[in-house]
Amino acid sequence: MTDLDELALAMPEAEKAVEGGRPRYLVHGKWFCFHRVPRPDAVDAATGERLDDVLAFMVDDLDVKDMLVADARGVYFTTPHWNGYRAVLMRIRDLGKLDREELRDLVAEAWLTRAKKRLAKEWLEQGE
């Protein structure tokens, strides 16, 4: 989570809010990544217990979501609750399966979906 925190807060005008010990990363008051509370739609297949370590990341569109969910490593997933919504889920334990550059790209893409167009354009023009 240290890398995620560092990368998310490195994005322009990003902020961190913590509720119940769970971080949410926001830009202009809109979340682009957050640690989700346990919900009945995300459960451990072996035990049936609600997962307590789920992160949600915004993505650009549903095609990107489908591509990430299809990744052979099985890092990304979705649930019926998120059908039709431009976000992917992953477990905190799987953060280590991503190298820092891949996590940086995931965070940046999530941020771009929520940042104001002017700010996003400036950031992209600066070469990230």
Secondary structure, 3 states (H helix, E strand, C coil): CHHHHHHHHCCCCEEEEEECCEEEEEECCEEEEEEECCCCCCECCCCCCECCCEEEEECCCHHHHHHHHCCCCCCEECCHHHCCCCEEEEEHHHHHHCCHHHHHHHHHHHHHHHCCHHHHHHHHHCCC
